């Protein structure tokens, strides 16, 4: 049984894209769960808008309904182009819930973002 579900906003040790052996503690949104081995596919939450670099991001205002439910502290972006497979041991805690998970999944499908092409 999995502990976290799609839409959960979690605090985790997020690996750097350049060197996956190094991590930074940051929030992320659970996009999908692998029931076979308790792995979570998580999208990074960041303060930086990466859309100019061609990345697929969704802006979230801190004071919006979604921002309040996610419990973000600043205006943020969910960077759907920066997703990682995370093991439960790397998750520190659940901090909120992203009530637009269906919209995020649709953005992933539309943009054919790996590894979520089969969602």
C-alpha positions, -999 to 999 in steps of 0.1 A, spaced: 0 0 0 13 34 -9 16 62 16 12 91 -8 -12 97 -37 -12 117 -69 -18 154 -60 0 152 -27 25 180 -22 55 167 -4 88 179 10 116 156 -4 152 152 -13 150 162 -50 179 150 -72 197 175 -94 192 169 -131 230 172 -138 240 148 -111 213 125 -97 236 115 -68 232 151 -53 200 164 -38 183 195 -26 154 196 -2 124 211 -19 87 206 -24 72 185 -52 39 172 -65 32 135 -67 21 129 -103 19 91 -104 26 61 -81 41 28 -90 23 2 -69 49 -25 -76 78 -9 -58 65 22 -39 82 46 -63 67 80 -69 69 102 -100 72 137 -87 73 171 -104 95 198 -89 80 230 -74 103 260 -78 103 298 -76 119 301 -110 98 303 -142 115 280 -167 90 285 -195 114 307 -215 137 277 -216 110 257 -233 100 238 -202 64 229 -194 55 247 -162 23 257 -144 23 289 -124 7 289 -89 0 321 -70 6 317 -32 -27 334 -23 -48 315 -48 -71 286 -37 -46 261 -52 -16 279 -36 -33 278 -2 -42 241 -5 -6 233 -16 7 254 14 33 271 -8 51 301 8 58 321 -24 44 323 -59 57 292 -75 59 270 -107 53 233 -110 80 223 -134 65 193 -153 96 190 -174 117 183 -143 102 151 -129 120 124 -110 113 89 -98 115 91 -60 117 63 -34 96 67 -3 127 69 18 135 103 1 102 118 11 104 139 43 67 147 48 34 156 31 28 194 33 -4 200 12 -25 189 -17 -26 201 -53 -62 203 -64 -53 207 -101 -36 173 -105 -60 164 -134 -49 196 -152 -12 187 -146 -17 152 -159 -34 166 -190 -5 189 -196 19 160 -193 -1 140 -219 -5 169 -243 33 176 -242 43 139 -242 66 142 -212 85 111 -204 80 89 -183 43 98 -181 34 92 -218 12 63 -207 -9 81 -181 
